[in-house]
Amino acid sequence: MKDVKEKAKNNVVTNYVRESMQELTKVTWPTKNQAVRLTAIVLGFCVVFAAFLAAVDYVASTGYTEVLKFAAQNAAPSVEETISPEAMPFEIDVSGAETETGETIELTPEFTTEDASDTAE
C-alpha cells in the first residue's frame, strides 16, 4: 500500500491537481456585487460594440451599393447599343432562312460598292 501512495505522490497528474487546489486557496474571489457589476460592464461593452459594427456594416453596404449604381449609370454602352442595324456595313437577307418544312437556305452578306470602298481604307 505504501508503494501505491509513493507512486501517486510522484504522478504528474495528481501533482498538477494538488498544486492547482493549493493555488485556488490563494485566490481572492470577487463579492457578489462586484461580479454583477463587472458582468454588467462586459455585457454593456458587447452591446455598444455590436451597435458600432452594425453601423459600420450599414455604411459600407450602402456605400458599396451606391458605387455600383453610379458605375452602372456611367458604364460604357453595350454592343447592342453601339451597333444599330443602320450602321451595319452589309445587309443579310434572313427572309426564309429556314422554312417550315426544315429546308435550310444559305445566308450570304450583300455588300454595296460604297461599303467595300470604306472597308478597304
Biotite code that builds the C-alpha atoms (Angstrom):
import biotite.structure as struc

atoms = struc.array([
    struc.Atom([0.000, 0.000, 0.000], chain_id="A", res_id=1, res_name="MET", atom_name="CA", element="C"),
    struc.Atom([2.881, 2.317, 0.730], chain_id="A", res_id=2, res_name="LYS", atom_name="CA", element="C"),
    struc.Atom([4.207, 1.734, -2.764], chain_id="A", res_id=3, res_name="ASP", atom_name="CA", element="C"),
    struc.Atom([0.907, 2.917, -4.308], chain_id="A", res_id=4, res_name="VAL", atom_name="CA", element="C"),
    struc.Atom([0.964, 6.121, -2.234], chain_id="A", res_id=5, res_name="LYS", atom_name="CA", element="C"),
    struc.Atom([4.558, 6.815, -3.301], chain_id="A", res_id=6, res_name="GLU", atom_name="CA", element="C"),
    struc.Atom([3.626, 6.397, -6.973], chain_id="A", res_id=7, res_name="LYS", atom_name="CA", element="C"),
    struc.Atom([0.621, 8.692, -6.504], chain_id="A", res_id=8, res_name="ALA", atom_name="CA", element="C"),
    struc.Atom([2.869, 11.409, -4.989], chain_id="A", res_id=9, res_name="LYS", atom_name="CA", element="C"),
    struc.Atom([5.187, 11.277, -7.987], chain_id="A", res_id=10, res_name="ASN", atom_name="CA", element="C"),
    struc.Atom([2.420, 11.119, -10.595], chain_id="A", res_id=11, res_name="ASN", atom_name="CA", element="C"),
    struc.Atom([2.346, 14.227, -12.823], chain_id="A", res_id=12, res_name="VAL", atom_name="CA", element="C"),
    struc.Atom([-1.459, 14.432, -12.963], chain_id="A", res_id=13, res_name="VAL", atom_name="CA", element="C"),
    struc.Atom([-2.005, 14.160, -9.235], chain_id="A", res_id=14, res_name="THR", atom_name="CA", element="C"),
    struc.Atom([0.755, 16.713, -8.590], chain_id="A", res_id=15, res_name="ASN", atom_name="CA", element="C"),
    struc.Atom([-0.919, 19.103, -11.025], chain_id="A", res_id=16, res_name="TYR", atom_name="CA", element="C"),
    struc.Atom([-4.330, 18.707, -9.365], chain_id="A", res_id=17, res_name="VAL", atom_name="CA", element="C"),
    struc.Atom([-2.874, 19.062, -5.858], chain_id="A", res_id=18, res_name="ARG", atom_name="CA", element="C"),
    struc.Atom([-0.902, 22.219, -6.768], chain_id="A", res_id=19, res_name="GLU", atom_name="CA", element="C"),
    struc.Atom([-3.918, 23.699, -8.563], chain_id="A", res_id=20, res_name="SER", atom_name="CA", element="C"),
    struc.Atom([-6.056, 23.241, -5.479], chain_id="A", res_id=21, res_name="MET", atom_name="CA", element="C"),
    struc.Atom([-3.389, 24.957, -3.361], chain_id="A", res_id=22, res_name="GLN", atom_name="CA", element="C"),
    struc.Atom([-3.253, 27.902, -5.753], chain_id="A", res_id=23, res_name="GLU", atom_name="CA", element="C"),
    struc.Atom([-7.054, 28.252, -5.747], chain_id="A", res_id=24, res_name="LEU", atom_name="CA", element="C"),
    struc.Atom([-6.989, 28.739, -1.965], chain_id="A", res_id=25, res_name="THR", atom_name="CA", element="C"),
    struc.Atom([-4.782, 31.822, -2.515], chain_id="A", res_id=26, res_name="LYS", atom_name="CA", element="C"),
    struc.Atom([-7.252, 33.458, -4.952], chain_id="A", res_id=27, res_name="VAL", atom_name="CA", element="C"),
    struc.Atom([-9.223, 36.493, -3.768], chain_id="A", res_id=28, res_name="THR", atom_name="CA", element="C"),
    struc.Atom([-12.686, 35.945, -5.231], chain_id="A", res_id=29, res_name="TRP", atom_name="CA", element="C"),
    struc.Atom([-14.924, 38.931, -6.044], chain_id="A", res_id=30, res_name="PRO", atom_name="CA", element="C"),
    struc.Atom([-18.007, 39.548, -3.978], chain_id="A", res_id=31, res_name="THR", atom_name="CA", element="C"),
    struc.Atom([-21.440, 39.018, -5.489], chain_id="A", res_id=32, res_name="LYS", atom_name="CA", element="C"),
    struc.Atom([-21.896, 42.773, -6.042], chain_id="A", res_id=33, res_name="ASN", atom_name="CA", element="C"),
    struc.Atom([-18.512, 43.041, -7.778], chain_id="A", res_id=34, res_name="GLN", atom_name="CA", element="C"),
    struc.Atom([-19.280, 40.054, -10.010], chain_id="A", res_id=35, res_name="ALA", atom_name="CA", element="C"),
    struc.Atom([-22.677, 41.502, -11.011], chain_id="A", res_id=36, res_name="VAL", atom_name="CA", element="C"),
    struc.Atom([-21.179, 44.945, -11.696], chain_id="A", res_id=37, res_name="ARG", atom_name="CA", element="C"),
    struc.Atom([-18.308, 43.557, -13.798], chain_id="A", res_id=38, res_name="LEU", atom_name="CA", element="C"),
    struc.Atom([-20.686, 41.296, -15.724], chain_id="A", res_id=39, res_name="THR", atom_name="CA", element="C"),
    struc.Atom([-22.927, 44.287, -16.500], chain_id="A", res_id=40, res_name="ALA", atom_name="CA", element="C"),
    struc.Atom([-19.894, 46.250, -17.732], chain_id="A", res_id=41, res_name="ILE", atom_name="CA", element="C"),
    struc.Atom([-18.850, 43.408, -20.059], chain_id="A", res_id=42, res_name="VAL", atom_name="CA", element="C"),
    struc.Atom([-22.383, 42.965, -21.436], chain_id="A", res_id=43, res_name="LEU", atom_name="CA", element="C"),
    struc.Atom([-22.759, 46.733, -21.927], chain_id="A", res_id=44, res_name="GLY", atom_name="CA", element="C"),
    struc.Atom([-19.475, 46.871, -23.842], chain_id="A", res_id=45, res_name="PHE", atom_name="CA", element="C"),
    struc.Atom([-20.641, 43.952, -26.026], chain_id="A", res_id=46, res_name="CYS", atom_name="CA", element="C"),
    struc.Atom([-23.902, 45.756, -26.876], chain_id="A", res_id=47, res_name="VAL", atom_name="CA", element="C"),
    struc.Atom([-22.106, 49.032, -27.703], chain_id="A", res_id=48, res_name="VAL", atom_name="CA", element="C"),
    struc.Atom([-19.506, 47.265, -29.852], chain_id="A", res_id=49, res_name="PHE", atom_name="CA", element="C"),
    struc.Atom([-22.217, 45.270, -31.677], chain_id="A", res_id=50, res_name="ALA", atom_name="CA", element="C"),
    struc.Atom([-24.081, 48.517, -32.442], chain_id="A", res_id=51, res_name="ALA", atom_name="CA", element="C"),
    struc.Atom([-20.840, 50.078, -33.708], chain_id="A", res_id=52, res_name="PHE", atom_name="CA", element="C"),
    struc.Atom([-20.163, 47.115, -36.007], chain_id="A", res_id=53, res_name="LEU", atom_name="CA", element="C"),
    struc.Atom([-23.757, 47.207, -37.286], chain_id="A", res_id=54, res_name="ALA", atom_name="CA", element="C"),
    struc.Atom([-23.378, 50.907, -38.120], chain_id="A", res_id=55, res_name="ALA", atom_name="CA", element="C"),
    struc.Atom([-20.077, 50.325, -39.928], chain_id="A", res_id=56, res_name="VAL", atom_name="CA", element="C"),
    struc.Atom([-21.621, 47.432, -41.860], chain_id="A", res_id=57, res_name="ASP", atom_name="CA", element="C"),
    struc.Atom([-24.625, 49.538, -42.856], chain_id="A", res_id=58, res_name="TYR", atom_name="CA", element="C"),
    struc.Atom([-22.481, 52.454, -44.044], chain_id="A", res_id=59, res_name="VAL", atom_name="CA", element="C"),
    struc.Atom([-20.145, 50.159, -46.001], chain_id="A", res_id=60, res_name="ALA", atom_name="CA", element="C"),
    struc.Atom([-23.039, 48.252, -47.559], chain_id="A", res_id=61, res_name="SER", atom_name="CA", element="C"),
    struc.Atom([-24.890, 51.415, -48.555], chain_id="A", res_id=62, res_name="THR", atom_name="CA", element="C"),
    struc.Atom([-21.726, 52.981, -49.934], chain_id="A", res_id=63, res_name="GLY", atom_name="CA", element="C"),
    struc.Atom([-20.889, 49.901, -51.957], chain_id="A", res_id=64, res_name="TYR", atom_name="CA", element="C"),
    struc.Atom([-24.409, 49.792, -53.391], chain_id="A", res_id=65, res_name="THR", atom_name="CA", element="C"),
    struc.Atom([-24.223, 53.468, -54.377], chain_id="A", res_id=66, res_name="GLU", atom_name="CA", element="C"),
    struc.Atom([-20.840, 52.935, -56.051], chain_id="A", res_id=67, res_name="VAL", atom_name="CA", element="C"),
    struc.Atom([-22.300, 50.067, -58.080], chain_id="A", res_id=68, res_name="LEU", atom_name="CA", element="C"),
    struc.Atom([-25.312, 52.173, -59.089], chain_id="A", res_id=69, res_name="LYS", atom_name="CA", element="C"),
    struc.Atom([-23.020, 55.018, -60.152], chain_id="A", res_id=70, res_name="PHE", atom_name="CA", element="C"),
    struc.Atom([-20.813, 52.642, -62.137], chain_id="A", res_id=71, res_name="ALA", atom_name="CA", element="C"),
    struc.Atom([-23.838, 51.119, -63.871], chain_id="A", res_id=72, res_name="ALA", atom_name="CA", element="C"),
    struc.Atom([-25.107, 54.568, -64.908], chain_id="A", res_id=73, res_name="GLN", atom_name="CA", element="C"),
    struc.Atom([-21.730, 55.639, -66.266], chain_id="A", res_id=74, res_name="ASN", atom_name="CA", element="C"),
    struc.Atom([-20.714, 52.342, -67.823], chain_id="A", res_id=75, res_name="ALA", atom_name="CA", element="C"),
    struc.Atom([-19.722, 52.027, -71.452], chain_id="A", res_id=76, res_name="ALA", atom_name="CA", element="C"),
    struc.Atom([-22.681, 51.214, -73.682], chain_id="A", res_id=77, res_name="PRO", atom_name="CA", element="C"),
    struc.Atom([-23.202, 47.602, -74.621], chain_id="A", res_id=78, res_name="SER", atom_name="CA", element="C"),
    struc.Atom([-22.593, 46.223, -78.099], chain_id="A", res_id=79, res_name="VAL", atom_name="CA", element="C"),
    struc.Atom([-26.311, 46.232, -78.840], chain_id="A", res_id=80, res_name="GLU", atom_name="CA", element="C"),
    struc.Atom([-26.497, 49.938, -78.008], chain_id="A", res_id=81, res_name="GLU", atom_name="CA", element="C"),
    struc.Atom([-23.450, 50.933, -80.084], chain_id="A", res_id=82, res_name="THR", atom_name="CA", element="C"),
    struc.Atom([-24.204, 48.992, -83.280], chain_id="A", res_id=83, res_name="ILE", atom_name="CA", element="C"),
    struc.Atom([-27.504, 49.859, -84.829], chain_id="A", res_id=84, res_name="SER", atom_name="CA", element="C"),
    struc.Atom([-28.839, 47.997, -87.862], chain_id="A", res_id=85, res_name="PRO", atom_name="CA", element="C"),
    struc.Atom([-28.400, 51.188, -89.898], chain_id="A", res_id=86, res_name="GLU", atom_name="CA", element="C"),
    struc.Atom([-24.682, 51.293, -89.072], chain_id="A", res_id=87, res_name="ALA", atom_name="CA", element="C"),
    struc.Atom([-24.011, 47.751, -90.286], chain_id="A", res_id=88, res_name="MET", atom_name="CA", element="C"),
    struc.Atom([-21.824, 47.711, -93.430], chain_id="A", res_id=89, res_name="PRO", atom_name="CA", element="C"),
    struc.Atom([-23.878, 44.939, -95.009], chain_id="A", res_id=90, res_name="PHE", atom_name="CA", element="C"),
    struc.Atom([-27.384, 43.565, -95.031], chain_id="A", res_id=91, res_name="GLU", atom_name="CA", element="C"),
    struc.Atom([-28.302, 39.954, -94.515], chain_id="A", res_id=92, res_name="ILE", atom_name="CA", element="C"),
    struc.Atom([-31.399, 38.586, -96.133], chain_id="A", res_id=93, res_name="ASP", atom_name="CA", element="C"),
    struc.Atom([-32.979, 36.447, -93.424], chain_id="A", res_id=94, res_name="VAL", atom_name="CA", element="C"),
    struc.Atom([-36.322, 36.002, -95.097], chain_id="A", res_id=95, res_name="SER", atom_name="CA", element="C"),
    struc.Atom([-36.907, 32.299, -95.289], chain_id="A", res_id=96, res_name="GLY", atom_name="CA", element="C"),
    struc.Atom([-33.643, 31.276, -93.630], chain_id="A", res_id=97, res_name="ALA", atom_name="CA", element="C"),
    struc.Atom([-35.375, 28.092, -92.567], chain_id="A", res_id=98, res_name="GLU", atom_name="CA", element="C"),
    struc.Atom([-38.684, 27.060, -93.940], chain_id="A", res_id=99, res_name="THR", atom_name="CA", element="C"),
    struc.Atom([-41.441, 25.368, -92.021], chain_id="A", res_id=100, res_name="GLU", atom_name="CA", element="C"),
    struc.Atom([-40.538, 22.035, -93.619], chain_id="A", res_id=101, res_name="THR", atom_name="CA", element="C"),
    struc.Atom([-36.981, 22.320, -92.321], chain_id="A", res_id=102, res_name="GLY", atom_name="CA", element="C"),
    struc.Atom([-35.212, 23.308, -95.547], chain_id="A", res_id=103, res_name="GLU", atom_name="CA", element="C"),
    struc.Atom([-32.183, 25.490, -94.858], chain_id="A", res_id=104, res_name="THR", atom_name="CA", element="C"),
    struc.Atom([-31.348, 28.435, -97.063], chain_id="A", res_id=105, res_name="ILE", atom_name="CA", element="C"),
    struc.Atom([-27.778, 29.736, -97.116], chain_id="A", res_id=106, res_name="GLU", atom_name="CA", element="C"),
    struc.Atom([-27.329, 33.282, -95.938], chain_id="A", res_id=107, res_name="LEU", atom_name="CA", element="C"),
    struc.Atom([-24.886, 35.461, -97.820], chain_id="A", res_id=108, res_name="THR", atom_name="CA", element="C"),
    struc.Atom([-23.979, 39.047, -96.941], chain_id="A", res_id=109, res_name="PRO", atom_name="CA", element="C"),
    struc.Atom([-24.682, 41.614, -99.607], chain_id="A", res_id=110, res_name="GLU", atom_name="CA", element="C"),
    struc.Atom([-22.066, 44.350, -99.771], chain_id="A", res_id=111, res_name="PHE", atom_name="CA", element="C"),
    struc.Atom([-22.601, 47.564, -101.612], chain_id="A", res_id=112, res_name="THR", atom_name="CA", element="C"),
    struc.Atom([-19.798, 49.168, -103.568], chain_id="A", res_id=113, res_name="THR", atom_name="CA", element="C"),
    struc.Atom([-19.747, 52.093, -101.114], chain_id="A", res_id=114, res_name="GLU", atom_name="CA", element="C"),
    struc.Atom([-19.239, 49.781, -98.147], chain_id="A", res_id=115, res_name="ASP", atom_name="CA", element="C"),
    struc.Atom([-16.470, 47.873, -99.915], chain_id="A", res_id=116, res_name="ALA", atom_name="CA", element="C"),
    struc.Atom([-14.549, 51.098, -100.572], chain_id="A", res_id=117, res_name="SER", atom_name="CA", element="C"),
    struc.Atom([-14.977, 52.155, -96.926], chain_id="A", res_id=118, res_name="ASP", atom_name="CA", element="C"),
    struc.Atom([-13.562, 48.886, -95.587], chain_id="A", res_id=119, res_name="THR", atom_name="CA", element="C"),
    struc.Atom([-10.589, 48.980, -97.986], chain_id="A", res_id=120, res_name="ALA", atom_name="CA", element="C"),
    struc.Atom([-9.311, 52.205, -96.438], chain_id="A", res_id=121, res_name="GLU", atom_name="CA", element="C"),
])
